[in-house]
Amino acid sequence: MRTPLGRPDLAPYHAYQQRADVTPGGLTAHFLGTSSLLLSDDTTSLLCDGFVTRPGLLRVALGRIAPDPGLVRAAIERLNVRTLNAVFCAHSHYDHALDAPVWCLQTGAELVGSESTANIGRGLGLAESSLRVVGDGDTLEYGQFTLTFLDSVHSPGDRYPGIVTRPLVPPARTRAWKTGTAYSVLIEHPLGRILMHASANHRPGMLDGRRAEVVYLGIGGLGRQSPEFVRRYWDDVVGAVDARRVVLVHWDDFFTGLDRPLRPLPHFADRFDATMKMLLPLAQRDNVDVVLPLAWAAAQPLA
């Protein structure tokens, strides 16, 4: 079903929207669009990406972009973030890494990712002591969380491949935020295991021997791929870790601010409806719960 503007309608998928299920003592997740996720227990908080500036399409295409510290500060206050231990970036495109250093500057968190992500942090003045560069298989611990970084692959059609070789000082053209390394991040906690897999692609066998009850599964661009590509992606990520729940990420229109409800990208950019048509039968086949997260709302992914 299409809206008059050529944008997929979310109405047919309301049954999959996130339910309020927060109880004391669990892991709490707040989704911020794209693959930005704040994950907390009672003592430790971790942030994936933290992209909240979300510049408009014309500025992204034709102008120069920069993080908005005011929007980061507003997000910190809205989410009541008292301490933030680390911000890790799934890769270094602007829709993942633009705001990440600002969260670190405002909270004292470490910035974790590739050398490209570190150069984005350096461009905004982060101290070397606040930068952590990780490689394939590296493990970091924060409180009761253990993070394992696994080299992955960006989704097909990467518009800004390459690495950021020097400190990136904004404002700059969008293409300056090059991919760097794309990671799949396994997050382990005594309460359970979560896989953040932000880009809709994978290296065959990369998750062999890994387990996670929940996968935050990137589906950006998946609607333009073949059913066979989608099936392999599902089987080699969701099936490989034996997940029981999939939370869909990187499906929303990230040219629209977070002051408005999330909505899919228009059809010229992606095919959310086609993606759902291919994914939902796979989820039903494997008895996997599918969730469409809501921005800002607290959820317990492991509940």
VOPAGU-2260 file (C-alpha; in pm, 1 decimal, decimal comma):
REM VOPAGU-2260
SITE   aa  ch    i         X         Y         Z
SITE  MET   A    0       0,0       0,0       0,0
SITE  ARG   A    1     134,4     344,4     -96,1
SITE  THR   A    2      63,7     688,0      37,4
SITE  PRO   A    3      -5,2     969,8    -213,3
SITE  LEU   A    4     361,5    1073,2    -189,6
SITE  GLY   A    5     490,9     733,5    -303,1
SITE  ARG   A    6     587,6     626,0      46,5
SITE  PRO   A    7     499,7     285,4     198,3
SITE  ASP   A    8     224,1     297,0     456,9
SITE  LEU   A    9     294,8     160,7     805,5
SITE  ALA   A   10     -72,0      82,7     871,1
SITE  PRO   A   11     -54,9    -279,8     745,7
SITE  TYR   A   12     225,8    -346,6     995,0
SITE  HIS   A   13      75,0    -206,4    1315,3
SITE  ALA   A   14      59,5    -556,3    1461,3
SITE  TYR   A   15     440,3    -559,7    1464,1
SITE  GLN   A   16     490,3    -226,7    1637,6
SITE  GLN   A   17     671,8    -225,0    1969,1
SITE  ARG   A   18     462,7    -289,1    2279,5
SITE  ALA   A   19     518,4    -129,5    2618,3
SITE  ASP   A   20     678,9    -406,5    2821,3
SITE  VAL   A   21     918,3    -237,4    3061,5
SITE  THR   A   22     949,4    -381,0    3411,0
SITE  PRO   A   23    1213,5    -308,7    3675,8
SITE  GLY   A   24    1537,7    -501,6    3663,4
SITE  GLY   A   25    1568,4    -574,6    3293,6
SITE  LEU   A   26    1770,5    -430,3    3010,2
SITE  THR   A   27    1607,4    -118,8    2870,5
SITE  ALA   A   28    1641,2      -8,1    2509,2
SITE  HIS   A   29    1550,9     325,8    2353,2
SITE  PHE   A   30    1548,2     335,8    1973,9
SITE  LEU   A   31    1639,9     666,6    1804,3
SITE  GLY   A   32    1582,8     579,3    1440,3
SITE  THR   A   33    1826,4     434,5    1182,4
SITE  SER   A   34    2041,9     199,6    1394,7
SITE  SER   A   35    2076,2     429,8    1694,5
SITE  LEU   A   36    2003,6     248,5    2019,0
SITE  LEU   A   37    2056,7     333,7    2385,4
SITE  LEU   A   38    2089,9      17,5    2593,6
SITE  SER   A   39    2100,2      34,4    2973,1
SITE  ASP   A   40    2091,0    -173,4    3288,0
SITE  ASP   A   41    2080,9     -26,0    3637,4
SITE  THR   A   42    2441,9      96,7    3629,0
SITE  THR   A   43    2575,1     106,6    3271,4
SITE  SER   A   44    2458,3     266,5    2947,5
SITE  LEU   A   45    2584,3     205,0    2594,4
SITE  LEU   A   46    2487,2     386,3    2275,6
SITE  CYS   A   47    2504,6     261,1    1920,2
SITE  ASP   A   48    2557,1     554,0    1678,1
SITE  GLY   A   49    2334,0     817,8    1839,8
SITE  PHE   A   50    2239,2     989,8    1511,0
SITE  VAL   A   51    1984,3    1257,1    1605,3
SITE  THR   A   52    2076,4    1561,0    1390,3
SITE  ARG   A   53    1920,6    1403,7    1076,8
SITE  PRO   A   54    1982,5    1683,9     822,3
SITE  GLY   A   55    1731,6    1714,3     538,8
SITE  LEU   A   56    1768,4    1557,6     195,7
SITE  LEU   A   57    1867,0    1876,1      11,4
SITE  ARG   A   58    2140,6    1961,7     259,1
SITE  VAL   A   59    2272,8    1605,9     249,1
SITE  ALA   A   60    2272,6    1601,6    -130,4
SITE  LEU   A   61    2390,9    1953,4    -210,1
SITE  GLY   A   62    2532,8    2120,6      97,1
SITE  ARG   A   63    2758,0    2060,5     394,1
SITE  ILE   A   64    2652,1    1891,3     712,9
SITE  ALA   A   65    2754,0    1910,0    1076,8
SITE  PRO   A   66    2628,0    1769,9    1405,2
SITE  ASP   A   67    2383,3    1979,1    1607,8
SITE  PRO   A   68    2502,6    1978,3    1972,6
SITE  GLY   A   69    2168,9    2123,4    2080,9
SITE  LEU   A   70    1979,6    1823,5    1945,4
SITE  VAL   A   71    2223,9    1587,2    2116,5
SITE  ARG   A   72    2177,6    1773,5    2446,4
SITE  ALA   A   73    1799,1    1758,0    2406,2
SITE  ALA   A   74    1818,5    1381,7    2347,1
SITE  ILE   A   75    2037,7    1333,9    2655,3
SITE  GLU   A   76    1785,7    1524,3    2866,0
SITE  ARG   A   77    1480,4    1353,8    2715,1
SITE  LEU   A   78    1630,1    1009,7    2778,8
SITE  ASN   A   79    1751,7    1112,8    3124,0
SITE  VAL   A   80    2103,7     989,2    3048,0
SITE  ARG   A   81    2298,1    1036,6    3369,2
SITE  THR   A   82    2605,1     839,0    3267,5
SITE  LEU   A   83    2710,7     702,3    2929,7
SITE  ASN   A   84    3000,0     459,4    2920,0
SITE  ALA   A   85    3057,0     413,6    2548,1
SITE  VAL   A   86    2929,5     515,5    2205,5
SITE  PHE   A   87    3007,2     258,0    1936,6
SITE  CYS   A   88    2952,1     311,6    1565,5
SITE  ALA   A   89    2828,3      38,6    1332,7
SITE  HIS   A   90    3029,8     211,2    1060,1
SITE  SER   A   91    3137,6     564,7     979,4
SITE  HIS   A   92    2876,3     704,4     739,4
SITE  TYR   A   93    2717,4    1026,7     857,7
SITE  ASP   A   94    2389,1     854,2     949,8
SITE  HIS   A   95    2584,7     651,8    1205,7
SITE  ALA   A   96    2884,5     859,9    1314,8
SITE  LEU   A   97    2789,7    1226,7    1262,5
SITE  ASP   A   98    2674,5    1287,6    1620,0
SITE  ALA   A   99    2863,7    1013,9    1803,7
SITE  PRO   A  100    3159,7    1233,9    1910,1
SITE  VAL   A  101    2920,5    1499,3    2042,9
SITE  TRP   A  102    2756,6    1247,5    2275,5
SITE  CYS   A  103    3105,8    1165,0    2401,4
SITE  LEU   A  104    3199,3    1528,6    2450,0
SITE  GLN   A  105    2880,9    1593,4    2645,6
SITE  THR   A  106    2888,0    1280,1    2862,9
SITE  GLY   A  107    3251,2    1167,7    2887,9
SITE  ALA   A  108    3180,2     838,5    2708,1
SITE  GLU   A  109    3441,2     654,7    2502,6
SITE  LEU   A  110    3404,0     657,9    2124,0
SITE  VAL   A  111    3446,9     305,5    1987,7
SITE  GLY   A  112    3481,7     193,8    1626,7
SITE  SER   A  113    3719,0     191,3    1332,6
SITE  GLU   A  114    4008,8     425,9    1263,7
SITE  SER   A  115    3763,9     618,7    1042,7
SITE  THR   A  116    3533,7     671,1    1341,2
SITE  ALA   A  117    3832,2     778,7    1549,5
SITE  ASN   A  118    3919,5    1042,4    1287,1
SITE  ILE   A  119    3563,5    1172,0    1304,5
SITE  GLY   A  120    3610,4    1205,4    1679,6
SITE  ARG   A  121    3946,2    1378,9    1634,7
SITE  GLY   A  122    3786,3    1629,7    1398,5
SITE  LEU   A  123    3552,3    1738,5    1678,0
SITE  GLY   A  124    3828,2    1758,7    1936,8
SITE  LEU   A  125    3791,8    1431,8    2125,9
SITE  ALA   A  126    4104,7    1343,1    2323,0
SITE  GLU   A  127    4298,7    1032,3    2223,3
SITE  SER   A  128    4219,3     887,8    2565,8
SITE  SER   A  129    3850,1     887,7    2467,0
SITE  LEU   A  130    3904,1     694,5    2141,7
SITE  ARG   A  131    3902,9     315,0    2114,4
SITE  VAL   A  132    3979,4     152,1    1779,2
SITE  VAL   A  133    3866,0    -210,3    1750,7
SITE  GLY   A  134    3932,9    -492,5    1507,2
SITE  ASP   A  135    3761,6    -815,5    1412,0
SITE  GLY   A  136    3693,3   -1025,9    1721,3
SITE  ASP   A  137    3798,5    -759,8    1972,7
SITE  THR   A  138    3606,4    -764,0    2301,6
SITE  LEU   A  139    3540,0    -474,7    2538,5
SITE  GLU   A  140    3373,6    -476,4    2880,3
SITE  TYR   A  141    3160,5    -202,6    3033,5
SITE  GLY   A  142    2998,5    -289,4    3363,3
SITE  GLN   A  143    2818,8    -621,9    3308,3
SITE  PHE   A  144    2815,3    -574,4    2929,6
SITE  THR   A  145    3063,8    -751,2    2702,2
SITE  LEU   A  146    3084,3    -623,7    2343,2
SITE  THR   A  147    3242,6    -829,3    2065,9
SITE  PHE   A  148    3309,2    -653,8    1734,8
SITE  LEU   A  149    3285,5    -865,0    1420,0
SITE  ASP   A  150    3387,7    -734,8    1078,9
SITE  SER   A  151    3089,1    -732,3     846,2
SITE  VAL   A  152    2998,0    -577,5     509,5
SITE  HIS   A  153    2798,6    -268,6     420,4
SITE  SER   A  154    2472,7    -325,7     236,7
SITE  PRO   A  155    2495,8    -339,9    -145,8
SITE  GLY   A  156    2530,8      -3,8    -316,4
SITE  ASP   A  157    2762,4     167,0     -65,9
SITE  ARG   A  158    2767,7     530,9    -182,5
SITE  TYR   A  159    3065,3     638,5      27,9
SITE  PRO   A  160    3316,7     351,0      41,1
SITE  GLY   A  161    3667,5     394,0     173,0
SITE  ILE   A  162    3821,7     520,6     495,6
SITE  VAL   A  163    3848,7     855,3     671,4
SITE  THR   A  164    4224,0     910,7     667,3
SITE  ARG   A  165    4253,5    1235,6     863,3
SITE  PRO   A  166    4055,9    1426,5    1126,8
SITE  LEU   A  167    3717,8    1520,2     977,5
SITE  VAL   A  168    3624,6    1875,1    1071,9
SITE  PRO   A  169    3259,1    1962,8     999,6
SITE  PRO   A  170    3081,4    2115,5     824,0
SITE  ALA   A  171    3178,2    1897,6     528,9
SITE  ARG   A  172    3024,3    1721,5     231,9
SITE  THR   A  173    2830,7    1407,7     314,9
SITE  ARG   A  174    3079,1    1194,5     120,6
SITE  ALA   A  175    3351,5    1282,6     373,4
SITE  TRP   A  176    3193,2    1037,0     619,6
SITE  LYS   A  177    3326,7     723,7     447,0
SITE  THR   A  178    3232,8     371,9     551,8
SITE  GLY   A  179    3548,8     259,7     729,8
SITE  THR   A  180    3482,8     -82,2     883,8
SITE  ALA   A  181    3127,2    -212,7     911,9
SITE  TYR   A  182    3071,7    -406,7    1233,9
SITE  SER   A  183    2821,6    -652,1    1367,8
SITE  VAL   A  184    2831,9    -613,6    1746,3
SITE  LEU   A  185    2744,4    -893,4    1987,4
SITE  ILE   A  186    2631,2    -751,6    2320,9
SITE  GLU   A  187    2638,7   -1002,9    2606,4
SITE  HIS   A  188    2494,3    -946,3    2953,4
SITE  PRO   A  189    2396,7   -1181,9    3235,7
SITE  LEU   A  190    2034,5   -1121,6    3132,2
SITE  GLY   A  191    2087,8   -1227,2    2770,1
SITE  ARG   A  192    2255,1   -1160,9    2436,3
SITE  ILE   A  193    2173,1    -905,8    2168,0
SITE  LEU   A  194    2326,3    -871,1    1822,6
SITE  MET   A  195    2334,6    -526,3    1662,6
SITE  HIS   A  196    2363,6    -595,7    1289,0
SITE  ALA   A  197    2303,9    -256,1    1130,3
SITE  SER   A  198    2385,8    -311,3     760,5
SITE  ALA   A  199    2178,8    -540,0     539,5
SITE  ASN   A  200    2466,2    -763,4     430,2
SITE  HIS   A  201    2705,7   -1013,1     587,7
SITE  ARG   A  202    3015,8   -1223,7     544,2
SITE  PRO   A  203    2919,3   -1591,2     515,7
SITE  GLY   A  204    3018,5   -1775,0     831,5
SITE  MET   A  205    3095,8   -1459,8    1029,3
SITE  LEU   A  206    2851,0   -1556,9    1305,1
SITE  ASP   A  207    2936,0   -1924,9    1327,1
SITE  GLY   A  208    2933,9   -2032,8    1691,2
SITE  ARG   A  209    2769,4   -1711,7    1812,6
SITE  ARG   A  210    2430,7   -1699,9    1985,2
SITE  ALA   A  211    2190,0   -1414,2    2053,7
SITE  GLU   A  212    1827,9   -1417,2    2162,6
SITE  VAL   A  213    1757,5   -1085,3    1990,9
SITE  VAL   A  214    1889,6    -934,7    1667,1
SITE  TYR   A  215    1855,4    -568,6    1579,2
SITE  LEU   A  216    1851,9    -634,1    1205,8
SITE  GLY   A  217    1936,9    -364,5     951,9
SITE  ILE   A  218    1703,6    -374,1     651,6
SITE  GLY   A  219    1808,4     -56,4     467,1
SITE  GLY   A  220    1809,6    -122,3      93,2
SITE  LEU   A  221    1686,9    -479,3     137,0
SITE  GLY   A  222    1369,7    -413,7     -61,6
SITE  ARG   A  223    1578,8    -377,1    -376,7
SITE  GLN   A  224    1747,6    -714,3    -335,5
SITE  SER   A  225    1634,2   -1052,0    -465,3
SITE  PRO   A  226    1434,9   -1297,9    -252,1
SITE  GLU   A  227    1737,1   -1528,7    -257,0
SITE  PHE   A  228    1964,5   -1252,9    -121,8
SITE  VAL   A  229    1711,2   -1181,1     154,0
SITE  ARG   A  230    1676,9   -1549,1     243,0
SITE  ARG   A  231    2054,6   -1593,8     270,2
SITE  TYR   A  232    2082,8   -1277,1     477,9
SITE  TRP   A  233    1812,4   -1395,4     716,6
SITE  ASP   A  234    1949,5   -1748,3     745,2
SITE  ASP   A  235    2313,5   -1640,9     790,1
SITE  VAL   A  236    2237,5   -1374,0    1050,9
SITE  VAL   A  237    1910,1   -1446,8    1232,2
SITE  GLY   A  238    1929,0   -1821,7    1180,6
SITE  ALA   A  239    2300,4   -1843,4    1255,1
SITE  VAL   A  240    2260,3   -1700,1    1605,7
SITE  ASP   A  241    1931,5   -1884,6    1669,6
SITE  ALA   A  242    1747,5   -1560,9    1750,8
SITE  ARG   A  243    1392,9   -1568,7    1881,1
SITE  ARG   A  244    1319,9   -1199,3    1821,7
SITE  VAL   A  245    1416,8    -958,4    1543,1
SITE  VAL   A  246    1388,7    -583,8    1589,0
SITE  LEU   A  247    1396,5    -413,1    1249,8
SITE  VAL   A  248    1625,7    -109,7    1219,6
SITE  HIS   A  249    1748,6     127,2     950,4
SITE  TRP   A  250    1413,1     132,7     771,4
SITE  ASP   A  251    1300,5     483,4     861,7
SITE  ASP   A  252    1330,2     809,3     666,8
SITE  PHE   A  253    1640,5     958,0     829,7
SITE  PHE   A  254    1596,5    1288,3     643,2
SITE  THR   A  255    1302,5    1358,2     877,0
SITE  GLY   A  256    1362,5    1484,3    1230,5
SITE  LEU   A  257    1291,8    1279,2    1540,3
SITE  ASP   A  258    1029,5    1532,3    1646,6
SITE  ARG   A  259     796,2    1351,9    1404,1
SITE  PRO   A  260     685,0     986,8    1406,5
SITE  LEU   A  261     910,0     746,0    1220,2
SITE  ARG   A  262     804,1     664,8     866,4
SITE  PRO   A  263     958,4     452,9     589,1
SITE  LEU   A  264    1177,4     603,5     320,1
SITE  PRO   A  265     993,0     695,3      -1,7
SITE  HIS   A  266     986,6     439,0    -280,1
SITE  PHE   A  267    1258,9     610,7    -482,1
SITE  ALA   A  268    1502,5     541,5    -195,3
SITE  ASP   A  269    1393,6     197,5     -71,2
SITE  ARG   A  270    1104,8     -51,6     -75,7
SITE  PHE   A  271    1001,2    -113,5     283,0
SITE  ASP   A  272     683,1    -289,8     173,3
SITE  ALA   A  273     879,6    -527,2     -50,5
SITE  THR   A  274    1119,9    -597,0     235,9
SITE  MET   A  275     836,7    -690,2     470,6
SITE  LYS   A  276     679,4    -912,3     205,3
SITE  MET   A  277    1003,0   -1111,5     189,0
SITE  LEU   A  278    1097,1   -1110,9     559,7
SITE  LEU   A  279     769,3   -1194,3     730,3
SITE  PRO   A  280     730,1   -1542,5     577,3
SITE  LEU   A  281    1085,2   -1623,9     687,4
SITE  ALA   A  282    1004,0   -1511,5    1040,9
SITE  GLN   A  283     686,6   -1719,4    1040,9
SITE  ARG   A  284     876,4   -2020,8     908,9
SITE  ASP   A  285    1129,5   -1996,6    1192,3
SITE  ASN   A  286     883,4   -1886,7    1464,4
SITE  VAL   A  287    1071,6   -1559,1    1516,8
SITE  ASP   A  288     898,7   -1255,5    1669,5
SITE  VAL   A  289     930,1    -941,6    1451,7
SITE  VAL   A  290     919,8    -594,8    1607,8
SITE  LEU   A  291     904,0    -246,5    1454,3
SITE  PRO   A  292    1051,4     -18,5    1722,3
SITE  LEU   A  293     914,3     323,0    1812,8
SITE  ALA   A  294    1140,2     624,7    1856,3
SITE  TRP   A  295    1211,3     731,3    2213,6
SITE  ALA   A  296     984,8     469,7    2377,2
SITE  ALA   A  297    1140,7     243,6    2637,9
SITE  ALA   A  298    1140,5    -127,4    2559,1
SITE  GLN   A  299    1282,2    -447,7    2706,1
SITE  PRO   A  300    1411,5    -642,9    2407,7
SITE  LEU   A  301    1487,9    -953,5    2614,7
SITE  ALA   A  302    1152,0    -965,8    2794,6
